[in-house]
Amino acid sequence: MIANQTGLGVTVPKTQRESIARAFGEMAQTRTWNLLIDLVAQTGYYKPNATSLQNDFVVKGEEHYWVHVAIDRFTNQVVEKRIELVKE
C-alpha cells in the first residue's frame, strides 16, 4: 500500500495523501487516447535511371520528430498535440 511506503498514513492531511494520485493524474490526459508518433523525415533525390524506390534514394538530410497527440475518446476531438524535435 502506498500510504505505508511513503509515510502518508491517516494522520497526514487528505491533500497530502492525495498528492501522489494528483501528480500521476497530471502526467496524461484523462478520457483520451494518448498517441506517440515517431516520425523521421528525409530529404534527398533519386539516382538517374532509378529502378527501386528503396535502393536508389540518396539521403541528403534527415530530421527526427516525436508527435504527441491526445484524442478525446467520446468526442474524437484532438485535445492536445505537441511536436518535439529529437536531437541525437
C-alpha positions as a Markdown table, in Angstrom:
| # | Residue | x | y | z |
|---|---|---|---|---|
| 1 | Met | 0.0 | 0.0 | 0.0 |
| 2 | Ile | 1.3 | 3.4 | -0.9 |
| 3 | Ala | 0.4 | 5.0 | 2.4 |
| 4 | Asn | 2.6 | 2.6 | 4.3 |
| 5 | Gln | 5.6 | 3.0 | 1.9 |
| 6 | Thr | 5.5 | 6.8 | 1.7 |
| 7 | Gly | 4.6 | 7.7 | 5.3 |
| 8 | Leu | 1.3 | 9.2 | 4.2 |
| 9 | Gly | -0.9 | 7.5 | 6.8 |
| 10 | Val | -4.3 | 8.5 | 8.0 |
| 11 | Thr | -2.9 | 11.2 | 10.4 |
| 12 | Val | -1.5 | 13.2 | 7.4 |
| 13 | Pro | -3.9 | 15.7 | 5.9 |
| 14 | Lys | -6.0 | 14.5 | 3.0 |
| 15 | Thr | -4.5 | 16.9 | 0.5 |
| 16 | Gln | -1.0 | 15.5 | 1.2 |
| 17 | Arg | -2.2 | 11.9 | 1.0 |
| 18 | Glu | -3.7 | 12.6 | -2.4 |
| 19 | Ser | -0.6 | 14.3 | -3.7 |
| 20 | Ile | 0.7 | 11.1 | -5.4 |
| 21 | Ala | -2.5 | 10.5 | -7.3 |
| 22 | Arg | -2.7 | 14.1 | -8.4 |
| 23 | Ala | 0.9 | 14.0 | -9.6 |
| 24 | Phe | 0.2 | 10.9 | -11.7 |
| 25 | Gly | -3.1 | 12.4 | -13.0 |
| 26 | Glu | -1.3 | 15.4 | -14.4 |
| 27 | Met | 1.1 | 13.3 | -16.5 |
| 28 | Ala | -1.5 | 12.4 | -19.1 |
| 29 | Gln | -4.9 | 13.5 | -20.3 |
| 30 | Thr | -7.9 | 11.5 | -18.9 |
| 31 | Arg | -10.6 | 10.0 | -21.1 |
| 32 | Thr | -8.2 | 10.1 | -24.0 |
| 33 | Trp | -6.2 | 8.0 | -26.3 |
| 34 | Asn | -2.6 | 9.2 | -25.9 |
| 35 | Leu | -0.5 | 8.6 | -29.0 |
| 36 | Leu | 3.2 | 9.0 | -29.7 |
| 37 | Ile | 4.2 | 9.1 | -33.3 |
| 38 | Asp | 7.9 | 8.6 | -34.1 |
| 39 | Leu | 8.5 | 10.5 | -37.4 |
| 40 | Val | 11.6 | 10.5 | -39.5 |
| 41 | Ala | 11.6 | 13.0 | -42.4 |
| 42 | Gln | 14.3 | 12.6 | -45.1 |
| 43 | Thr | 15.2 | 14.9 | -47.9 |
| 44 | Gly | 17.2 | 13.8 | -50.9 |
| 45 | Tyr | 16.9 | 12.6 | -54.5 |
| 46 | Tyr | 16.6 | 9.5 | -56.7 |
| 47 | Lys | 19.6 | 8.4 | -58.8 |
| 48 | Pro | 19.3 | 8.9 | -62.5 |
| 49 | Asn | 17.5 | 5.9 | -64.1 |
| 50 | Ala | 16.3 | 4.7 | -60.7 |
| 51 | Thr | 14.5 | 1.3 | -60.7 |
| 52 | Ser | 13.9 | 0.7 | -57.0 |
| 53 | Leu | 12.3 | 3.1 | -54.5 |
| 54 | Gln | 14.3 | 1.7 | -51.6 |
| 55 | Asn | 17.7 | 1.2 | -53.0 |
| 56 | Asp | 18.1 | 4.2 | -55.3 |
| 57 | Phe | 17.2 | 7.1 | -53.0 |
| 58 | Val | 20.1 | 9.2 | -51.9 |
| 59 | Val | 19.5 | 10.8 | -48.4 |
| 60 | Lys | 20.8 | 14.4 | -48.1 |
| 61 | Gly | 19.2 | 15.4 | -44.8 |
| 62 | Glu | 17.2 | 13.9 | -42.0 |
| 63 | Glu | 15.0 | 15.3 | -39.1 |
| 64 | His | 13.6 | 13.2 | -36.3 |
| 65 | Tyr | 10.4 | 14.2 | -34.5 |
| 66 | Trp | 8.1 | 12.9 | -31.8 |
| 67 | Val | 4.5 | 13.9 | -32.2 |
| 68 | His | 2.4 | 13.6 | -29.1 |
| 69 | Val | -1.4 | 13.6 | -29.6 |
| 70 | Ala | -4.3 | 13.2 | -27.1 |
| 71 | Ile | -7.7 | 12.5 | -28.6 |
| 72 | Asp | -10.9 | 12.6 | -26.5 |
| 73 | Arg | -12.4 | 9.1 | -26.6 |
| 74 | Phe | -16.0 | 10.4 | -26.5 |
| 75 | Thr | -15.9 | 13.4 | -28.9 |
| 76 | Asn | -13.0 | 12.3 | -31.1 |
| 77 | Gln | -11.6 | 15.8 | -30.8 |
| 78 | Val | -7.8 | 16.5 | -30.5 |
| 79 | Val | -7.4 | 18.0 | -27.1 |
| 80 | Glu | -3.6 | 18.3 | -27.1 |
| 81 | Lys | -0.8 | 18.0 | -29.6 |
| 82 | Arg | 2.9 | 18.6 | -29.3 |
| 83 | Ile | 5.7 | 18.3 | -31.8 |
| 84 | Glu | 9.2 | 17.6 | -30.3 |
| 85 | Leu | 12.4 | 17.8 | -32.4 |
| 86 | Val | 14.6 | 14.9 | -31.3 |
| 87 | Lys | 18.4 | 15.6 | -31.2 |
| 88 | Glu | 20.5 | 12.6 | -31.2 |
